[in-house]
Amino acid sequence: MFINIIILATLVLASISDIKNKTVPMWMIIIPGLVSLASSAYRIIFCIKDVTEIGYSLIPGLFLILIAFIARGAMGYGDGIMLMAVAPAFGVEKVCFGLMLALFLSAASSIILLIVKKAGRHTSLPFIPFLTIGLGGASIAFL
């Protein structure tokens, strides 16, 4: 759980950067990725998790990268890369639940912004804040 808190704290910083600058510095992806990698290595060495489970946790991030590729930049590649970086530390269940929650919250926010006419059809929203909330919610739900 301590590892998840460290990663979520870094995701909060990345969310602030994503909201302000519409970009996330590479160190904000590398640091949680290294923490996640170290956590995964520890769990594999001490037989707490299997390599296949960690591999499965990368699939939602690959899904986001595929969507970014298909959408030709309408969604950033950084969102999928960030999810892939932190996924092994959270596990496949939390990552899938967190991504579903993030997509739901993003869609709900988009609908609300469209209704109140604060955004148009082509307005881009930062996704890392929704991902942070989703993974935080998943961490609480799976205590």
Secondary structure, DSSP 8 states (H G I E B T S, - for coil): -HHHHHHHHHHHHHHHHHHHHS---THHHHHHHHHHHHHHHHHHHTTSS-HHHHHHHTHHHHHHHHHHHHTTTSS-HHHHHHHHHHHHHH-HHHHHHHHHHHHHHHHHHHHHHHHTTSS-TT----SHHHHHHHHHHHHHHT-
